[in-house]
Structure formats: C-alpha cells, structure tokens
C-alpha cells in the first residue's frame, strides 16, 4: 500500500486494486482539537484535485477537506459520520473519510512521502 501526504494535511493510501483511502493527518486532527462533525462527499461523484470534498468541524474550528487528486468517490466512512471522534482517536485508520478511484494514478508521484511530510511539519 502506497501512503502519500498533501500540504493541506490529508493522507492518501492506495491499495493494489487502485482504490485510494483519504483522511486527515495526525497533525491536522491535533490542530483541530475534538472533532464533533464531518460532512462527507456523495459516492459516485467525480471531484477535481484541490476541490473541497468535505468539511470537518471541531470545538475550535471548521476546516475543509480537499481532494488530494482528481477522481471518483466510491465510498464514504459512515462510521465516521456516526462517530466523528474517530478522526481524533484513529485518524490514520478507522477515522478515514472516503475512498476514491483516481483519475490518473500516476499523479500520486507528485504528492509527499512520509519523510517529505515530516520535513514540512518542521517548518510550521
């Protein structure tokens, strides 16, 4: 499984079948605080890279969740909708937001790997 990151603090993990799971990073959930609500995209729709795909609200702030790459939403995490605190307790696992089929899987190469993302965090 390939794991990549965006400068907007989303992670994207792509499996061998080409399905990518997207969520917010540990850094993002730390900055937001206790998540109390998530708005997830509708399955079946195609969304462009950088477009707003959802919203996460916490006791401190609200933030947009952006599409890391262009593609079609194939599934959303209903468990997260029911229990938004999963974004805090397990942001890189059970707190995932949606799954997508990438329009162009080669675009993953333009995203950051873990080392590059850690380097970005050191500059914040």
N, C-alpha and C positions, 0 to 999 in steps of 0.2 A: 504494500500500500504506500502510495506516494503522499507525503504531507507537505503542504506549502502554506505560506502566510502572505497577507496583504499589509500594506502600510496603514490601512484602516482597521487593523486588528481583527480580521476574520481569518480563520484557518479553513483549509480545504484538503480533504483526504480522498484520494481517488483509488478505487479498487481495480482489480484485474479486469473486471467486466466493463470498466469505463464509467461507472457511476461514482459521482463525487458527493461527499457529505460535507456540509458547510456549517460552521458555528462561530462563536466569538472566542477569542483567546482568553487565557487566564488574566493577562494584563487588562483586557477590556472589562471583564467582569469585576476585577479589583477596583478599577476606576469608577465603574457604575455604582458599586455597592449592591445592596439587596435588590435583586430583580423581582418585580411584582407583576409584570405584564409583558407578553410578547405578541406581536402581530406578525403572522407568517404569510408568505405568498400563497396564492392558489395553485395547486398542482395543475399541470397541463399547459401553463403559460410559458412563453419564451421571454427572457429578460436579457437586456444588453449588459455588458460589462460596465460596472460603475453605477448602474441604476439602483435605486432603493428597492430592496427586496422584502424588507420588513422593518419593524421597529421594536426596540427593547426599552422598557421603562423600569426605572428603579426608584427607590425612595429619594435619590439625589438628583436624577436627571433622566432624560429620554435621549436615545441615540438611534440613528438609522443603521440598519444592517444592509450593506451593499453587496451586489453580485460581484464575486471575485473575478469571474469570467462570464462570457455570454453562454447561455444555454437554456434548456427547458427544465422547469421544476417538475420532478417526478414523484416527490413525496415530501410531506411536512411532518414534523415531530409533534403529534397530537399530545403525547405525554408532557412535552414542554409547555404546550398551551394550557394544559390542565394544572401543571405544577411548575410555574416559571422559575422557582428557586433552583431547578436542575441546572440552569445556566450558571449559577454560583457554585453549587456543590460538585458538579462534574462537567465543566464547560467543554472539555475535550472528549467527552464520552456521551453519557446519557443526555447531556444538555445540548446536543446538536440541534440546528434549526431546520434545515431542509436538505434534500438530496436532489441532485441535478444531473442531467446528461449534457456534457459540454458540447458546444457548437464546434469547437476546434480544440481537441485535446493537446495539441502542440503548444497552445497558449500557456499551459502550466509552466513551461520553461521560463516564462517572464516573471513568475512570482518568486518570493523569497523562500529559501530553505531555512531550517531551524537556526543555523549559525548566523545567517544574514539578518533574520528577525531579531535574534538576541542582540546583535550589533545595533540595530535600530533602537531597541529599547534602552540601550545605554546612552543614547543621545537625547532621550526625552526628559 
